[in-house]
């Protein structure tokens, strides 16, 4: 690679630098045997460090056994029925309206009452006392 020629004021011109890059684009660098040996040593050291890290990670993975998670809590039937009313009743009414299905009047009223009753139950089941402002709910 040729060095850029300095301008008359002693500083390299940017144009000369770019011209040098363009002229030598695609050329392979020629390294001396000392530089080649040094690069090979660095490459070998990097590979051995990577293999050591991989081996340490495998040892960590082999030792760690996650605990068995606790079973999911069972919801009370009234709570399930209330959530079903809040979620299923509006969806059923939307399907009836979108597809223009015939719906007896008492069935539509029953879906509306199911939604209102479920919503009222869930709101009434909420705790009444104020929460501690410093309690974010995290458990250790």
Wavefront OBJ file of the C-alpha trace (Angstrom):
o trace
v 0.000 0.000 0.000
v 1.376 3.360 -0.897
v 1.476 6.149 1.614
v -0.411 9.325 0.757
v 1.713 12.179 -0.358
v 1.931 15.163 1.977
v 0.721 18.532 0.792
v 2.963 21.514 0.652
v 2.118 22.495 4.264
v 3.305 19.088 5.596
v -0.166 17.641 6.372
v -1.635 14.678 4.491
v -4.511 15.631 2.333
v -7.784 13.812 2.745
v -8.036 13.373 -1.010
v -4.682 11.594 -1.098
v -5.781 9.258 1.697
v -8.971 8.379 -0.160
v -7.072 7.919 -3.401
v -4.696 5.529 -1.634
v -7.635 3.513 -0.318
v -9.224 3.335 -3.757
v -5.984 2.318 -5.472
v -5.308 -0.508 -3.007
v -8.880 -1.741 -2.693
v -9.007 -5.547 -2.876
v -5.253 -6.065 -2.414
v -4.290 -8.674 0.144
v -2.024 -7.577 2.938
v 1.432 -9.101 2.873
v 2.665 -10.001 6.336
v 6.150 -10.889 7.425
v 6.712 -14.290 9.072
v 7.020 -12.564 12.487
v 3.658 -10.822 12.034
v 2.070 -14.089 10.877
v 3.406 -15.955 13.922
v 2.169 -13.192 16.235
v -1.320 -13.296 14.702
v -1.429 -17.097 15.012
v -0.473 -16.854 18.710
v -3.224 -14.294 19.322
v -5.733 -16.448 17.460
v -4.773 -19.544 19.466
v -5.036 -17.607 22.731
v -8.483 -16.288 21.780
v -9.682 -19.782 20.821
v -8.407 -21.309 24.067
v -10.094 -18.536 26.089
v -13.362 -19.133 24.247
v -13.123 -22.893 24.833
v -12.402 -22.302 28.519
v -15.441 -20.057 28.854
v -17.591 -22.625 27.043
v -16.341 -25.398 29.335
v -17.024 -23.286 32.443
v -20.531 -22.565 31.185
v -21.130 -26.296 30.645
v -19.960 -27.065 34.187
v -22.322 -24.402 35.545
v -25.175 -25.782 33.460
v -24.526 -29.308 34.671
v -24.561 -28.294 38.337
v -27.675 -26.114 38.263
v -30.941 -27.961 38.700
v -33.939 -25.648 38.917
v -36.379 -26.345 41.717
v -39.699 -27.950 40.940
v -42.229 -25.141 40.556
v -45.154 -25.137 42.953
v -48.511 -26.219 41.574
v -50.745 -23.534 40.139
v -53.282 -22.214 42.630
v -56.860 -23.382 42.199
v -59.395 -20.622 41.675
v -62.657 -20.615 43.568
v -65.715 -21.567 41.475
v -67.491 -18.229 42.128
v -64.411 -16.329 40.921
v -64.193 -18.491 37.791
v -67.881 -17.954 37.099
v -67.470 -14.186 37.562
v -64.469 -14.022 35.213
v -66.340 -16.106 32.665
v -69.220 -13.648 32.848
v -66.899 -10.675 32.387
v -65.052 -12.240 29.459
v -67.406 -14.712 27.762
v -70.706 -12.814 27.884
v -69.493 -9.798 25.840
v -67.777 -12.106 23.348
v -70.971 -14.134 22.922
v -72.986 -10.966 22.370
v -70.445 -9.722 19.801
v -70.628 -13.015 17.879
v -74.423 -12.819 17.873
v -74.372 -9.231 16.574
v -71.592 -9.763 13.992
v -73.176 -12.856 12.452
v -76.757 -11.588 12.861
v -77.836 -14.711 14.706
v -81.333 -14.889 16.115
v -81.226 -14.581 19.893
v -84.181 -15.010 22.228
v -84.733 -11.942 24.404
v -84.288 -13.782 27.705
v -80.931 -15.214 26.541
v -79.574 -11.757 25.698
v -80.805 -10.437 29.048
v -79.189 -13.439 30.763
v -75.815 -12.650 29.116
v -76.038 -8.993 30.158
v -76.959 -9.968 33.742
v -74.104 -12.526 33.798
v -71.638 -9.813 32.763
v -72.964 -7.268 35.299
v -73.124 -9.835 38.093
v -69.591 -11.097 37.417
v -68.234 -7.568 37.304
v -70.020 -6.636 40.542
v -68.725 -9.782 42.272
v -65.119 -9.144 41.215
v -65.291 -5.516 42.362
v -66.854 -6.501 45.706
v -64.166 -9.168 46.234
v -61.384 -6.575 45.979
v -59.673 -5.675 49.267
v -61.075 -2.551 50.938
v -58.080 -1.446 53.015
v -55.501 0.818 51.400
v -52.300 -0.807 50.256
v -48.938 -0.025 51.831
v -47.309 2.440 49.398
v -43.908 0.763 49.883
v -45.237 -2.734 49.142
v -44.694 -3.563 45.489
v -45.934 -7.150 45.888
v -42.520 -8.794 45.466
v -41.826 -11.888 47.518
v -38.423 -13.269 48.370
l 1 2 3 4 5 6 7 8 9 10 11 12 13 14 15 16 17 18 19 20 21 22 23 24 25 26 27 28 29 30 31 32 33 34 35 36 37 38 39 40 41 42 43 44 45 46 47 48 49 50 51 52 53 54 55 56 57 58 59 60 61 62 63 64 65 66 67 68 69 70 71 72 73 74 75 76 77 78 79 80 81 82 83 84 85 86 87 88 89 90 91 92 93 94 95 96 97 98 99 100 101 102 103 104 105 106 107 108 109 110 111 112 113 114 115 116 117 118 119 120 121 122 123 124 125 126 127 128 129 130 131 132 133 134 135 136 137 138 139 140
